[in-house]
Amino acid sequence: MPQPNVQSVVHEWLTTSGSSLYALCAGRVWHSAYPDIADWAEDTAGIVFTFPATTTPANGQTEDVTVEFRCHGADRTYSAAQAVARALYDLLHNKGVAVTGGSVQKALRKGNQDLADPDTGWPFTLSRYVMSIEN
C-alpha cells in the first residue's frame, strides 16, 4: 500500500465545512507557500502549513509528522491570529479523522507562539502539532 499524501489529508481536514475554523478561514488554507497577495485580502483569516519533520515506519503505510500552522487573523492583530489558532485547536487537538485521501489517527498540539512575518509584518500564531497519518 502506498504512503499517504499527508499534505492532501491535512488540507482536506482543515477545509471541511461545519467547524469554527471553516467559519473563520473557509478555503483559505495553503500548504508550504503563501498565495499571491491578490488572492488573500487583508480582511480575511487564513492558514499556511508546512511539514518540518516526518518519519516513515517500516510498514510504509503510516507517516508520523510534525505540522506547523501559521494562523493569520482577519484584522492582522495577534488576538485575531490567536482566535484562528484556538479554532484550529478545537478541530484538531486529541482528535482524528478519516478523509478521502487517508486518515489521521490522532493530532496533538505541541505548542503555540506569536510571531510576525518578516516580509509582510503580518502577525500570526505558529501552532505545532504531531500527527500519525495513514492510508
Buried (B, 14 or more C-beta within 10 A) or exposed (E): EEBBBBBBBBBBBBBEEEBBBBEBBEEBBBBEEBEEEEEBEEEBBBBBBBBEEBEEEEEEBBBBBBBBBBBBBBEBEBEBBBBBBBBBBEBBEEBBBEBEBBBBBBBEBEEBEBEEEEEEEBBBBBBBBBBBBBB
